[in-house]
Amino acid sequence: MALFDCTCDATSGHARALTYTTAHGDFHTPMFMPVGTSATVKGITTSQLRELGSQVVLANTYHLAMRPGADLVAEAGGIHRFMNYDGPMLTDSGGFQVFSLADTVRLSDDGVTFQSIYDGSRIHWTPEENMRIQELIGADIAMQLDQCAPYPATREFVARAVDYSSAWARRCLAAHKRPDQTLFGIVQGGMHLDLRLESVRRLREIEDESLAASGRRFGGYGIGGYSVGEDHEVMFETLGEVARACPDDRPRYLMGVGNPTTLVRAVREGVDMFDCVLPTRTARMGTAFSSAGRMNMRNAKYARDFTPLDPTCDCPTCRNHTRAYIRHLVKQNEMLGAILLSVHNLHFLLDLMRHAREAVLADAYEEFFEQWMESDAAADY
């Protein structure tokens, strides 16, 4: 297969099983991507990522551009060599981080000006500069610069964010040239279905014009601006129709979503890829995903519980340590507690998506979905 070829291996209802080719190997969907914001998944070595079966790891353009700097990452041989991870990688544009600093951000048709959280300096990013930075970092997949609208926000604000994101998508696609890296467009539009579909329409129009002019198109479609404060049910009012409006011959990536049940439901709607800091962040808070739902390991009921964290799980944490021991580590604020829970939570999501893929390949996703929703594991919010 050629670079960035996408093959649909099977469908089951709207759920899909894809194979996607990158310069650092193929990945298979549905799948969850661990987040390595600053070229590290917190508390997890790259060897552990491989052992857990991680496919794609996400890194953050904003943070890497600020520290240590994209030039230094390029000098080290690119992000893969810098962090010693030989699998496929993705960099988000940093747009979410920029727009989360709303008080310091200034937008224009030319780009975005913001204040660094590291040294307070004023920085201006055009779409072209953002592409230059992501090409220096060198992940297999880059994301366009976009504006992520908060929730709640006025319709006027969200519509303007769609305008900016669409205009910047056009410029990102024109500026992006690195042949061993592909670029994903990003759909915005908040919770407004018509604005979402308009965002998709504009991205597809940009693609058509680019194909005619240079033969280039987006390698996939990100779906941004969900899970920004709205209720889970609000997202699902529009997500399925938005996902299925995206091209069916490339991956659909729901950005920043990591609840197990949300992943299972989103795959059913036609989403292929996910990322979120949730598994490692909740681990640092002493919380575990499990077949019994979310577990707070600070609870006294685990003090003398010498059973595995999750008896149905075969991750290294569950094979080797008890609930009592993990609770002890968490209560003592020992870093090992957060590490062991991070290993477990990442394995839980990676394994969940492996099972989801198996269900799609067997054309049994609806049965898989119903079994999950009826299980205790679905109590994960």
C-alpha positions as semicolon CSV with decimal commas, in nm:
position;residue;x (nm);y (nm);z (nm)
1;M;0,000;0,000;0,000
2;A;0,112;0,355;-0,069
3;L;0,160;0,615;0,202
4;F;-0,169;0,730;0,355
5;D;-0,377;0,474;0,171
6;C;-0,693;0,390;0,364
7;T;-0,862;0,052;0,328
8;C;-1,203;-0,031;0,473
9;D;-1,170;-0,386;0,603
10;A;-1,530;-0,420;0,720
11;T;-1,841;-0,235;0,827
12;S;-2,110;-0,325;1,077
13;G;-2,396;-0,079;1,068
14;H;-2,222;0,259;1,070
15;A;-1,917;0,119;1,256
16;R;-1,603;0,073;1,047
17;A;-1,273;-0,115;1,061
18;L;-1,003;0,068;0,864
19;T;-0,635;0,010;0,787
20;Y;-0,429;0,325;0,730
21;T;-0,070;0,332;0,604
22;T;0,195;0,575;0,732
23;A;0,572;0,603;0,703
24;H;0,598;0,440;1,047
25;G;0,364;0,150;0,982
26;D;-0,005;0,076;0,948
27;F;-0,265;0,142;1,213
28;H;-0,605;-0,020;1,247
29;T;-0,932;0,132;1,361
30;P;-1,135;0,175;1,570
31;M;-0,851;0,293;1,792
32;F;-0,758;0,515;2,084
33;M;-0,444;0,732;2,076
34;P;-0,253;0,793;2,403
35;V;-0,167;1,161;2,447
36;G;0,202;1,246;2,472
37;T;0,164;1,623;2,499
38;S;0,531;1,714;2,546
39;A;0,676;1,410;2,366
40;T;0,589;1,189;2,662
41;V;0,279;1,003;2,777
42;K;0,287;1,097;3,144
43;G;0,436;0,817;3,356
44;I;0,467;0,575;3,063
45;T;0,783;0,474;2,876
46;T;0,782;0,414;2,502
47;S;0,863;0,049;2,573
48;Q;0,548;0,024;2,783
49;L;0,346;0,186;2,503
50;R;0,465;-0,085;2,265
51;E;0,385;-0,358;2,517
52;L;0,035;-0,218;2,565
53;G;-0,025;-0,231;2,191
54;S;-0,044;0,142;2,135
55;Q;-0,063;0,231;1,767
56;V;-0,064;0,610;1,721
57;V;0,066;0,851;1,986
58;L;-0,040;1,216;1,985
59;A;0,193;1,505;2,064
60;N;0,107;1,874;2,103
61;T;0,237;2,136;1,863
62;Y;0,180;2,428;2,101
63;H;0,381;2,283;2,389
64;L;0,660;2,142;2,170
65;A;0,692;2,470;1,981
66;M;0,732;2,655;2,313
67;R;0,962;2,396;2,474
68;P;1,202;2,261;2,361
69;G;1,123;2,426;2,024
70;A;1,042;2,274;1,687
71;D;1,393;2,345;1,557
72;L;1,547;2,136;1,835
73;V;1,305;1,848;1,773
74;A;1,401;1,858;1,404
75;E;1,771;1,866;1,494
76;A;1,717;1,553;1,705
77;G;1,586;1,373;1,396
78;G;1,216;1,449;1,441
79;I;0,963;1,358;1,706
80;H;1,001;0,981;1,663
81;R;1,375;0,980;1,731
82;F;1,349;1,252;1,993
83;M;1,118;1,040;2,213
84;N;1,225;0,697;2,081
85;Y;0,885;0,590;1,955
86;D;0,888;0,409;1,621
87;G;0,513;0,386;1,557
88;P;0,284;0,633;1,381
89;M;0,241;0,972;1,548
90;L;0,004;1,267;1,518
91;T;0,047;1,632;1,617
92;D;-0,254;1,849;1,686
93;S;-0,220;2,208;1,569
94;G;-0,207;2,359;1,917
95;G;-0,528;2,546;1,834
96;F;-0,717;2,409;2,133
97;Q;-0,443;2,522;2,371
98;V;-0,425;2,865;2,210
99;F;-0,800;2,922;2,226
100;S;-0,824;2,796;2,583
101;L;-0,621;3,108;2,667
102;A;-0,905;3,329;2,546
103;D;-0,803;3,635;2,746
104;T;-0,470;3,663;2,566
105;V;-0,576;3,561;2,214
106;R;-0,624;3,797;1,921
107;L;-0,774;3,658;1,600
108;S;-0,755;3,791;1,248
109;D;-0,796;3,658;0,898
110;D;-0,417;3,627;0,894
111;G;-0,396;3,396;1,197
112;V;-0,381;3,404;1,574
113;T;-0,169;3,601;1,820
114;F;-0,132;3,466;2,173
115;Q;0,081;3,488;2,486
116;S;0,310;3,199;2,576
117;I;0,228;3,035;2,908
118;Y;0,600;2,965;2,948
119;D;0,762;3,307;2,925
120;G;0,481;3,551;2,849
121;S;0,613;3,635;2,502
122;R;0,369;3,735;2,226
123;I;0,358;3,487;1,938
124;H;0,181;3,510;1,602
125;W;0,087;3,197;1,411
126;T;-0,038;3,204;1,057
127;P;-0,164;2,879;0,907
128;E;0,159;2,868;0,706
129;E;0,375;2,908;1,018
130;N;0,177;2,636;1,194
131;M;0,242;2,401;0,903
132;R;0,612;2,487;0,908
133;I;0,629;2,398;1,279
134;Q;0,442;2,070;1,237
135;E;0,660;1,971;0,943
136;L;0,969;2,035;1,159
137;I;0,829;1,820;1,440
138;G;0,770;1,548;1,182
139;A;0,475;1,339;1,299
140;D;0,302;1,120;1,041
141;I;-0,024;1,315;1,071
142;A;-0,055;1,692;1,116
143;M;-0,376;1,877;1,198
144;Q;-0,485;2,205;1,044
145;L;-0,487;2,524;1,251
146;D;-0,846;2,581;1,363
147;Q;-1,054;2,775;1,613
148;C;-1,226;2,561;1,873
149;A;-1,537;2,737;2,007
150;P;-1,612;2,694;2,379
151;Y;-1,944;2,577;2,521
152;P;-2,167;2,758;2,571
153;A;-2,109;3,014;2,297
154;T;-2,338;3,228;2,084
155;R;-2,430;3,105;1,740
156;E;-2,257;3,413;1,598
157;F;-1,931;3,322;1,774
158;V;-1,949;2,960;1,654
159;A;-2,025;3,067;1,298
160;R;-1,722;3,296;1,303
161;A;-1,508;3,006;1,430
162;V;-1,626;2,801;1,131
163;D;-1,527;3,088;0,901
164;Y;-1,178;3,113;1,049
165;S;-1,127;2,736;1,055
166;S;-1,238;2,699;0,693
167;A;-1,018;2,982;0,569
168;W;-0,720;2,847;0,759
169;A;-0,786;2,494;0,630
170;R;-0,747;2,620;0,275
171;R;-0,416;2,787;0,359
172;C;-0,286;2,490;0,559
173;L;-0,355;2,252;0,272
174;A;-0,182;2,485;0,026
175;A;0,119;2,533;0,256
176;H;0,167;2,173;0,366
177;K;0,428;2,003;0,150
178;R;0,610;1,734;0,352
179;P;0,557;1,411;0,154
180;D;0,597;1,166;0,444
181;Q;0,336;1,352;0,650
182;T;-0,035;1,395;0,579
183;L;-0,271;1,671;0,688
184;F;-0,615;1,627;0,844
185;G;-0,883;1,895;0,815
186;I;-1,097;1,976;1,119
187;V;-1,476;2,015;1,136
188;Q;-1,607;2,281;1,373
189;G;-1,956;2,418;1,436
190;G;-2,026;2,369;1,805
191;M;-2,359;2,200;1,880
192;H;-2,528;2,346;1,570
193;L;-2,589;2,073;1,314
194;D;-2,626;2,313;1,023
195;L;-2,297;2,486;1,104
196;R;-2,125;2,148;1,142
197;L;-2,250;2,033;0,802
198;E;-2,149;2,367;0,650
199;S;-1,799;2,317;0,793
200;V;-1,780;1,972;0,630
201;R;-1,910;2,113;0,302
202;R;-1,640;2,382;0,299
203;L;-1,363;2,132;0,372
204;R;-1,480;1,910;0,088
205;E;-1,497;2,211;-0,144
206;I;-1,141;2,308;-0,046
207;E;-1,032;1,952;-0,125
208;D;-1,196;1,954;-0,465
209;E;-1,020;2,278;-0,558
210;S;-0,686;2,150;-0,427
211;L;-0,721;1,820;-0,614
212;A;-0,785;2,007;-0,937
213;A;-0,490;2,242;-0,882
214;S;-0,226;2,017;-0,725
215;G;-0,367;1,669;-0,670
216;R;-0,359;1,709;-0,291
217;R;-0,634;1,644;-0,038
218;F;-0,680;1,596;0,334
219;G;-0,562;1,259;0,467
220;G;-0,854;1,244;0,709
221;Y;-1,107;1,454;0,895
222;G;-1,088;1,559;1,257
223;I;-1,410;1,644;1,439
224;G;-1,322;1,912;1,692
225;G;-1,517;2,126;1,934
226;Y;-1,703;1,848;2,115
227;S;-1,646;1,750;2,479
228;V;-1,583;2,115;2,567
229;G;-1,830;2,133;2,855
230;E;-2,156;2,011;2,706
231;D;-2,347;1,710;2,835
232;H;-2,256;1,383;2,665
233;E;-2,608;1,350;2,526
234;V;-2,585;1,692;2,361
235;M;-2,283;1,575;2,161
236;F;-2,466;1,266;2,039
237;E;-2,756;1,473;1,909
238;T;-2,538;1,572;1,612
239;L;-2,221;1,357;1,614
240;G;-2,346;1,071;1,399
241;E;-2,476;1,287;1,116
242;V;-2,160;1,498;1,124
243;A;-1,930;1,194;1,115
244;R;-2,116;1,038;0,825
245;A;-2,108;1,365;0,630
246;C;-1,729;1,334;0,622
247;P;-1,574;1,135;0,335
248;D;-1,617;0,762;0,384
249;D;-1,280;0,674;0,232
250;R;-1,066;0,831;0,508
251;P;-1,051;0,824;0,890
252;R;-1,289;1,029;1,105
253;Y;-1,119;1,143;1,424
254;L;-1,322;1,263;1,724
255;M;-1,078;1,488;1,906
256;G;-1,035;1,497;2,283
257;V;-1,283;1,227;2,386
258;G;-1,186;0,939;2,614
259;N;-1,470;0,797;2,823
260;P;-1,499;0,425;2,742
261;T;-1,874;0,440;2,686
262;T;-1,842;0,750;2,470
263;L;-1,593;0,565;2,250
264;V;-1,824;0,264;2,215
265;R;-2,117;0,489;2,124
266;A;-1,914;0,702;1,882
267;V;-1,780;0,400;1,692
268;R;-2,142;0,299;1,640
269;E;-2,197;0,640;1,477
270;G;-1,908;0,596;1,233
271;V;-1,610;0,747;1,420
272;D;-1,273;0,574;1,380
273;M;-1,010;0,749;1,596
274;F;-1,000;0,904;1,944
275;D;-0,755;1,073;2,179
276;C;-0,779;1,210;2,532
277;V;-0,568;1,278;2,841
278;L;-0,844;1,121;3,052
279;P;-0,690;0,777;3,116
280;T;-0,364;0,916;3,253
281;R;-0,515;1,224;3,418
282;T;-0,773;1,021;3,610
283;A;-0,499;0,774;3,700
284;R;-0,305;1,054;3,867
285;M;-0,623;1,127;4,065
286;G;-0,641;0,766;4,183
287;T;-0,922;0,657;3,950
288;A;-0,942;0,343;3,736
289;F;-1,163;0,231;3,450
290;S;-1,288;-0,123;3,501
291;S;-1,543;-0,384;3,403
292;A;-1,733;-0,270;3,716
293;G;-1,733;0,097;3,615
294;R;-1,509;0,372;3,744
295;M;-1,323;0,290;4,066
296;N;-1,195;0,547;4,315
297;M;-0,892;0,376;4,464
298;R;-0,891;0,607;4,765
299;N;-1,201;0,435;4,897
300;A;-1,158;0,254;5,227
301;K;-1,334;-0,056;5,095
302;Y;-1,017;-0,145;4,901
303;A;-0,784;-0,129;5,205
304;R;-0,789;-0,508;5,260
305;D;-0,897;-0,615;4,914
306;F;-0,622;-0,844;4,787
307;T;-0,784;-0,918;4,452
308;P;-0,663;-0,775;4,119
309;L;-0,767;-0,422;4,028
310;D;-0,994;-0,568;3,756
311;P;-1,018;-0,949;3,752
312;T;-1,122;-0,942;3,384
313;C;-0,814;-0,744;3,275
314;D;-0,477;-0,892;3,175
315;C;-0,269;-0,573;3,185
316;P;0,060;-0,574;3,382
317;T;-0,100;-0,386;3,670
318;C;-0,384;-0,633;3,709
319;R;-0,155;-0,935;3,667
320;N;0,086;-0,826;3,937
321;H;-0,080;-0,600;4,195
322;T;-0,380;-0,596;4,426
323;R;-0,638;-0,331;4,497
324;A;-0,505;-0,301;4,851
325;Y;-0,154;-0,227;4,727
326;I;-0,269;0,025;4,469
327;R;-0,485;0,200;4,729
328;H;-0,185;0,216;4,961
329;L;0,026;0,379;4,687
330;V;-0,249;0,627;4,602
331;K;-0,308;0,723;4,965
332;Q;0,066;0,776;5,013
333;N;0,088;0,984;4,695
334;E;0,355;0,748;4,564
335;M;0,428;0,804;4,195
336;L;0,408;0,429;4,134
337;G;0,038;0,438;4,210
338;A;-0,026;0,686;3,927
339;I;0,201;0,486;3,694
340;L;0,026;0,155;3,762
341;L;-0,316;0,311;3,716
342;S;-0,202;0,486;3,397
343;V;-0,083;0,154;3,255
344;H;-0,417;-0,003;3,341
345;N;-0,635;0,280;3,209
346;L;-0,447;0,301;2,881
347;H;-0,464;-0,075;2,837
348;F;-0,837;-0,063;2,913
349;L;-0,911;0,181;2,628
350;L;-0,667;0,024;2,382
351;D;-0,813;-0,320;2,452
352;L;-1,169;-0,190;2,431
353;M;-1,103;-0,060;2,081
354;R;-0,937;-0,388;1,982
355;H;-1,256;-0,568;2,083
356;A;-1,463;-0,308;1,898
357;R;-1,263;-0,379;1,582
358;E;-1,314;-0,754;1,624
359;A;-1,690;-0,692;1,653
360;V;-1,692;-0,487;1,332
361;L;-1,492;-0,752;1,148
362;A;-1,747;-1,011;1,263
363;D;-2,035;-0,781;1,160
364;A;-2,155;-0,796;1,520
365;Y;-2,107;-0,440;1,641
366;E;-2,468;-0,389;1,749
367;E;-2,445;-0,693;1,977
368;F;-2,113;-0,566;2,114
369;F;-2,269;-0,224;2,175
370;E;-2,575;-0,364;2,352
371;Q;-2,365;-0,590;2,574
372;W;-2,147;-0,296;2,673
373;M;-2,438;-0,066;2,749
374;E;-2,600;-0,333;2,968
375;S;-2,277;-0,400;3,159
376;D;-2,145;-0,240;3,477
377;A;-1,851;-0,107;3,277
378;A;-2,078;0,152;3,114
379;A;-2,094;0,341;3,446
380;D;-1,776;0,531;3,365
381;Y;-1,875;0,899;3,390
